[in-house]
Amino acid sequence: SLQLGLTGEAAERYAEEWIVSINDVTALAHAIHAQVKDGALDAARQLLPAELPYPSGDTLLART
């Protein structure tokens, strides 16, 4: 489930243009939950997808 605070053109473009794929990760979520429930946190962490920083330039990150 994904909820975004987009309206108007942004919401339409998000739904029609910007989404390039959708993956069902239900089985993965169940596997991670089972590991956590069993106390195998390291095993659960290894199942998590890699998170990469969003590429941004200095201007985007600059505080004004």
Phi, psi and omega in degrees: 000138181224130178232125179235151178270052180257145177223168174059224184301320181298317179295318180295314180294323178301311183288324188264332187239316192280333177281121181253342176194157176228130181243134176277113182250022182302312181298320178296317179298320178295320179295317179295317179300318180298319179295316180296315180300326178277359180083010181267070186293323178296318178296320178296317180299323182291339178276343181293143176294150177294136176254128180248144178296145176289129181291125179213151178272172180299327182296318181296322184272351182291136176266137179247000000 
